[in-house]
Amino acid sequence: MTDQELTELVKKVSQDYFGKPFVHQAYFNSRLKTTGGRFHLRDRNIDINPKILSQFGEDTLVGVIKHELCHYHLYNDGLPAQHKDREFKVLLQQVNGLRFSPLPSTKKTKTYHLYRCSHCQTEYLRVKRIDTKRFVCGKCHGKLKYIKDIK
């Protein structure tokens, strides 16, 4: 599906479920990772994660479009359009849109780097790697040695 076909689908869903026209553009945005879509207040365009269509199908895509159109139409009408607002929740339930994205959260686990002083055996755990030629032990100024990564 192209961006133009997506825009036409959004226009059709907007007219069918909300009875109002969608006069802006809809785009696929592959930079979206954990969210199904995004409504931009500045230009009022809608971004949709292409994984929604490829992994979950067109029914889920329509659910995400309904969600973003709830933001769109409430914002255009001057009503509160945030997830926490009652108007948003009521409208979303009326049109049977998706409340949450079906995409799994992709939180990265931090990797820690373990260093040990070769003189006093003090261990240092750091998030960022350090240059062992440049940095020394804070207690005895001994040479640091990289030991291992800890996840």
N, C-alpha and C positions, 0 to 999 in steps of 0.2 A: 504494500500500500504506500502510495506517495503522500507527500505533504498536502497536495491539492485534494486527493481523495479523502484524506483525513479531515480537511477543512469542510468538505461537502458532508461528510458523516456527522461532524459536530453541528453543522447548520441544520441537518435533518433531525438530529436528536433534540436540539434546542427548540425547534418548531413543534415537534411531536409531543414532548414531555413538558415544556415550559410555556408553549404558546407565544414565544417571543423570538425575534430573529437574533442570530449570532452574526455580527457584522465585522468581525475581526478575523485573524488568521490562527490556524492551529498547525503546530509543527511537531515532528518527532525529534526528540532531543536525547541522544545516546549518552550524554554526560550525566543524566539523572541516574542514580544508582539504587537508592532505596525507596524512592517515592514514585508513585504511579504517574503523577502529572503535576503541573504547576501553572497557576494563573498569575500573570504579570500585571500588577496594578498600573505600572507606568504606561505600557502600550496596549494593555488589555488583551494580549495574545495568550494562547494556551500552549504549553509544551506537554507532550505526552512521551512517556518512556516507551521505546519500541519493544522492550522485553515483555510488556503487558500483552501485546498482540501475539508475539512469537511463542511465548511460554504458556499463556492462559487462554488465548482465543478472543474472538470478537465480542462475546457476551461480557467478559470481564472488561474489555476495552470500553464498551458502552457504559458500564458501571463507573469507570474512572472518568469518562467524559461527563457523565451526569454530575459527579462530584465537583469537577472543575467548573461546570456550568452553574452550579449553585453559587459558587464564589462569584462568578461573572455577573449573573443577573442580580444578586443581592447588592453587589458593589455598585452596579449601574443604577439601581433603584435608591441608592443612598442608605441602605440598611446595613446593619452589622453583618459581616461576611466571614468572620473567623470561625474556626472549628468549635470553639467554646460557646458561641452565641446560640441562643435558643432558636432564632429565626433560621439559622443555617441548619440546625439539627432537624427542625420540623420540615423544611423544604426538602432536605436530603431524603427524609423518610417518605415524603409524599411521592417523590419521583423514583424511589427505590434505587438510589445510588449507593455506591460503595463507601463505607465510612473509613476503611483503612485499606492501604495498598496490600495486595497479596504477595508482594516481593519480600523476601527474607531480609532482615537487617544484616548488613555486612560490616560489623564492627571489627576492626583489626585488633588483634591482641598485641600488646606492646612486647617488643623484644628488648631484654636488658642485656647489657654487656658486663661481664665480670672481669675485673683486673685485680692483680695481687702484687704487692710490693715485694721485690726480690730481697730486700734487706730486713724489714720488720714483719713481713707476712700479713700486713693489713690488707683487707679486701675492700674493693670499691665496686659498687653496682651502679651503672650509669645507663640512661636511656639512649643517649647519643654516644657514638664511638668517639674515642679520644686518640690523639696522636701521641703514642708512647715515646716518641723521640723528643717531643716538646714538653710534655707534662711529666711531673715527678710526684712521688708520694708527699702528701700534705703533712705527715708527721716527721719523717726522717729524711726526706728529699732523696729517697732511694729510687731506683729504676722500676717503672711499672711494667708488668708483663700481662698480656692479654691471655685469659684463661678459656672462657667459653661464652656462648650465647645462652640466655635463659628465657624461655617463653612463658 
